[in-house]
């Protein structure tokens, strides 16, 4: 029985460990040919090592699948271009891009350095934009040549970005940017046969084990395993998902939901006198829905 992604060529960035590794293995299990990208750096983005990407590629090949490793730095335009080129050179085309690579440099805003801000924004936000740019150019070329394209970009946002989390102004800003990027890119690329969606996952990985998840009971750890994230990504990567684009899916081992974007709430006629603003804002906030907590629920 053919898998959901039989014959589709997929890139997964940040795929050497954790969530990205699970994406790669499940995509391959469902017949995809996978380019496993991982710089092999630390959680904070330092260093590089070919091992993690190659190990996942080897695991896929040992199980009878097709995969190649890539260690380019996708937070640079040149690295992103080489990554997309490798997929096309190795397998003849590209069908799916899963932007998953990320790092953490958590700090309270008043203690955050410029370098800690820049590094996180570069890896997450630029590291999503670069591969997407070169993948989109590949698909546009194929579309203009008359080919029927059924391509997919699947980005990785976070509850920290769409709901907010203390100590992560850099990470949350990048992840919120990725959610917005997803919605806009979906509108732009539809003409070429490309859908663009995102996930906002929560899972126990090396990036989160020191944030409290590592001390959770075993039954909770199982529910927070990264293996629960891969099924929605595998389905979104398939041709079955053609009618879904511009959406962000909140996913853990406890639930799968759609994260709804900003909507206008209570409103009133504008005024040109700032001294009248106090009562107006008070009235608006009295009926406005509160911001969500990290679970995506209304804050108490």
N, C-alpha and C positions, 0 to 999 in steps of 0.2 A: 504494500500500500504506500503510495507516494506521500511524502510529507507536505506540510503546508507551504514550505519554501523550496520545493524541489527545483534545483537548477538555478536558483537566484543567487546572485553574487552580492555579498554583504560585507561592509566594513563595520567593525566595532572598535571604537577608540577606548582607551583605558581598560583593555580587555584581559589584562594579565592576571587580575585577581578580582575577588568580590563579585559585584553585580555584573560587570562587563564579562567576566569569565563565564558566568551562568548564561548570559545572552549568547555568547559564542557557541557554547556547547549545545544549547537547545536549538539554535538556528541550524547548526550542523546536523543535529539529530533529525531535523525536519528537511534535510536535503540541500541546505544552502552551502555554497562555497564561501568560506570566511577568510577575510583579511583581519588578522588579530593584531591590533595596534596597541602597543604599550611602551612608553619610554622607560619604564622600570625604575622610576624614581621613588623617593620617599613620600609619605603622606603630605608633606609640606612642599613637595616639588623639587627637592634637591637630588642630584645624582641621576644616573641612568644605568640600566642593566638590561641586556638582551634576554636574559633568562625567562622572565614571566611570560612574555609574548610567545617565545619559542615553545615553552612548556605546554601552553594551551593549544597551540597549533599542532604540536606533536601528539597531544592527547586526542585531538580530533582525527588526525590521520590514522592513529593506532586503532580507532574505533571504526575505520572504514570511510571516513569523510575526506573532504578536501579543504585544506587551509594553508595559508602562508603567514609568516610573522612579519611585523613591521615595527620599527622602533623610532620612527620619525617623531619630532616634536610638533604636534598639531596646533600648538599655540603660536606657531609662526606660519606665515603665508607660504613660505617655501616648503616647510614640512608637510603642510596640508596638501599642497599640489603634488608632492612626491607620493603621498599616501594614495590619493585617488589614481594617479598614474600607475602605481604598482598593481592596484586591483584590475585595471583595464589590461595591463600587460600580462598579468598572470592568468586571468580568466576571460578576457575578451570584452568585458563590459562591466558596468556597475549597476545594481538595481536598488540597493538599500544602504543607507548610511545611518548608523546608530552612534550619535554623539554622546559618549558616556564619560570621557576622561575628566578628572577633577582632582583638586587638592584642597586641603584645609589649612588656614592660618588664622585660627580663631583668636580674637582679641576684643575687648571692649573698645568702643570707638575712641575714647580719650587716650587709650594706650596704643592704638594701632599706628604702625609706621607706614610711610609711603610705600615701602617695598612690600609689606604684607598686604596692602590694598592692591597694588599693581599685579602682583603674582597671581592672586586669586582671580581677579578680573580677566587677566590674560588667558589663563588656562581654561576657565569655564566659558567665558563669553567669546573671546577671540578664538578659542579652541573649538567652539561650535560654529562660528561664522566662517572660518577659513575652510574647513572641509566641506561645509554646505555650499560655499561659493564655487569651489572647483567641481563638486558633484553636480550642482545645478548647471554649470556650463557644459558638462558632459551630456546631461539629459537634454538640454536645449539643442545642442548640436544634433543629437539623434532624432529629436522631434522635428527639427527643421528639414532633416533629410527624408522625412516621410515615415519614420518608424513610429509604431504605436508604443509609447512609453508607459510603463506601470511602475514608477519609481517611488521610493519612500525615504523620507528623512524622519528619524525618531530622536528627539532631543531629550535631555535629562535636566529637568528643573528640580525643585525640592520643596517640601513643606516650609523650609526656612525662607524660601523666596516668595512663595505665594501666600503664606500665612504670617511669617516673621518669627525670628528666634533671637533671643538676647545673646550677644557676643559674636554675632555673625553678620555685621553690616556689610562686610566685603562679600562673603559667600552668598548671603541673601540677596544683595543687590544684583550679583551676577546671575543667580538663579531666577530672579524676577525678570531680568533682562531676557533670559532664555525663553521664558514663557511668552513674553511679548514678541520676541523674534519669531517664535513658532507661529503665532497667529498671523503676523504680517507675511512671513515667507509662504505660508499656506495660500494666501491670497495671490501672491506674486507668481508662484510656480504652478498653479493649477492648470494654466494654459499649456504646459509642457507634459502633462500627465503625471505630475508629482504631488503626492500628499505629504503634509508636514504635521506631525503630532509630537507630543511630549509626554513624558511620565514624570511624576513627582513621587519618587519612591522613598520608603523608609525601611532600612534593613540593617542587620548586624554585620558590619564589615570591619576591616582594620581602621577605617576612618571614623567609625562610630563606637567602637568597643570601649573607648576611654571617655565617652560622653554619657555613660550610665548604662548603656545596653549590655556591656560586658558583664555587669553584675546582676542581670535579670535572671529569674528562675529559668530552668531548662525548657519548660513548656513555652515560655515567652520567647526564648532564644530561637526555638524551632519555628515559631510563627514569624519571627523576624529574619529568618534565613533569606539570603539573596535569591535562592531558587524560586521564591514566589514571585519575583519581579519579571523573570524571563518570559512567562507565557503571554502576557499582554504585548510585550515587544515582538515576540515571534509572530503573533497574529497580525499586529500592525505592519510587520515586514512582508506579509503575504499579500497576494492579489485579492484575497477575500475582503481586505479592509479598504477597498477602493472608495467607498462612500464616506469615509471618515477622514476629516482633515481639520486642522486648526484647533484641535482639542488637547487638553491637558488631563491626564489620568492620574489620580491619586491612588497609589497602590502599595500595599503591604501584604504580609501573610494573614492579615485580619480582615481586609476589605479591598474591594476594587470600586472606585468611584470616579465621577467626573468632577473636576475642580472647575467651578464656574467663574468666569472672569469678572472684572469690574463692570458694574451696572450703575446707572444713575439712581440714587435713592431719593428721599424726600427733597423737594425743591420749592422755590418760591420766586416771586418776581424780584429782579435785582434792584438795588438801591444805590444812589450815588453819595450817600451820607454815611461815613463810617461810624458815627455816633449811634446809628440805628441798627448796627450789625449785631450787637450783643443779644437782644431779644430774638432776632431772626435766627441766629445760629443756635441759640438755646432751643427754640421751637423745632428746628430741623433735626437736631441731635436727639431730641426727646422721642422722635418716631423712627430714627435711623437704626438699621440693624448694626449691632456692635461688630467690631473687627473679630475675625476668627482667631482661635487659639491654635496651637501647633497641631491639633487634631483636625483642623478645618471646621471646628464647631464654634458657635457663638461664645465669646468670653463671658464668664459670669460677672 
